[in-house]
């Protein structure tokens, strides 16, 4: 099987999956899987420019979407901490400085 045929098949699979989920927002995991497939296709050297640009555009949209989902999840996370009076307090999670 030539690389070009493999690339064509993978390109069509990515487009089909994206079109299937066009009516509903994909989960973060689905978005990341699509992004991984797009990266694999873009790594092919014989990819036509039009398809590469189309996939790149889809990839940028997926990166923005996944980033938004992660930002929303971070805002929703809360940590229970014991306050100075011994009572539990709900505080927003802070991930600054963690690596």
N, C-alpha and C positions, 0 to 999 in steps of 0.2 A: 504494500500500500504506500503510495507516494505521500510525501508530507503535505502537498497541496490538497489532495483528497481528504486527508485527515483534518486539515485546517478548515476546509469547506464544511465537513460534517460537524465539527465542533462549533464553528460559527453559527450554523443553522440551529444546533441544540441550544446555544446561549440565547439566540433570538427567540426561539420557541418558548423557552422558560421565562424570558422577560415578558413576552406577550401574554403568556398564561396568567402571570401575576399582575398584569397591567391594571386590572379592575380592582385589585385588592393590594393593600400595602404588604410587602413581603416581610417576613420576620428578619431579625438581624442575621441569624444564621443563614437564611436563604440569600440575603443580600451579599454576605461574605462569600458564599459558595459561587454565586454568579460572578463576583469580582475576581475570584481565583481563576475561574474558567476564562474570563476575558484576558487576564494577564497571560495565561498559557497561550492563548491564541496570538496576542500581540507580540509574544516572544518569537513567533515564527518569522523567518526572514523573507518568505515569499508571499506574504499577505498583501493583497492589493491595497493601495492607498485609501480608496473609498471605504473599504471595510474596516481598515485600521482606524480611520477617523471616526467612523460610526461607533465602533467598539470603545474607542477612547472616550467619546462623549457619554456613552452608557456608563462607562467606568467612573467618570467624574460624578455623574448623577448618583451612582451607588455609594461612592465615598461620602458624598454630602448627606445622603439618606442615613447611612450607617452612623455617621458622626452625630446627626440629630438624635437618632435613637439612643445612642450612648449618653449624650448630654441629658436627655430626658430621664434616663435611668439613674444617672448620678444625682439629679435633682430630687428624685423620689426616695433615694436611700436616706435612711435616718439611723442614727446610732443612739442607743439608750445609754445614758451616762448618769452616774450618781452625783447629785448636786451637793452643795455644801451642807444642806440640811438633811442629808441622808435619803432624800426622795429621788426617784428616777426622773430624769428630764430627757425629753426628746430633742436632740440637737441635729442640725444638718450635717451630713458627712463632709469631711474635708480631706482631700487626697493630696494636698500640697505637701511637697517634700518626700512623699513616698515614691519608691521606684521599684 
